[in-house]
């Protein structure tokens, strides 16, 4: 009986060991596999979060750059509009001179200067014509062009008593908010 009891115990030990082994294999190994999957997913998630933060920083930087470019573009548009307005004004000055039979030899705009409320652009004019016509021309500028002032004027008698020669410095005022 002793030997059969030992056999039963031996068989029982083998069966219990087999059950424990199977439990470990089917229970613990999948758990270990799940932990590996969790670690892998967490590492992937951390990498994606880092990538997302980098993308957000780049997006913020690009938005700031876009605002700068839009401001720059608005400034260029305002400068272009001012230049077009100045060119139209200079054309008007030329037309006023022609109406008074004056000859404009040269007319050029200098560099604009930004003041507190205005942008002032100097305009230099050289021409010739009669004194009466020149006086009416200056009056026309003052009456017709509210954003232009005569800063300097010089006239000399022409050679042989002909038409006088004149130089003028005008100031073209534009809105400083542009």
Secondary structure, DSSP 8 states (H G I E B T S, - for coil): -HHHHHHHHHHHHHHHHHHHHHHIIIIIHHHHHHHHHHHHHHHHHHHHHHHHHHHHHHHHHHHHHHHHHHHHHHHHHHHHHHHHHHHHHHHHHHHHHHHTT-EEEEEEE---EE-SSEEEEEEEEEEEE-HHHHHHHHHHHHHH-TTEEEEEEEEE--GGG-SEEEEEEEEEEEETT-
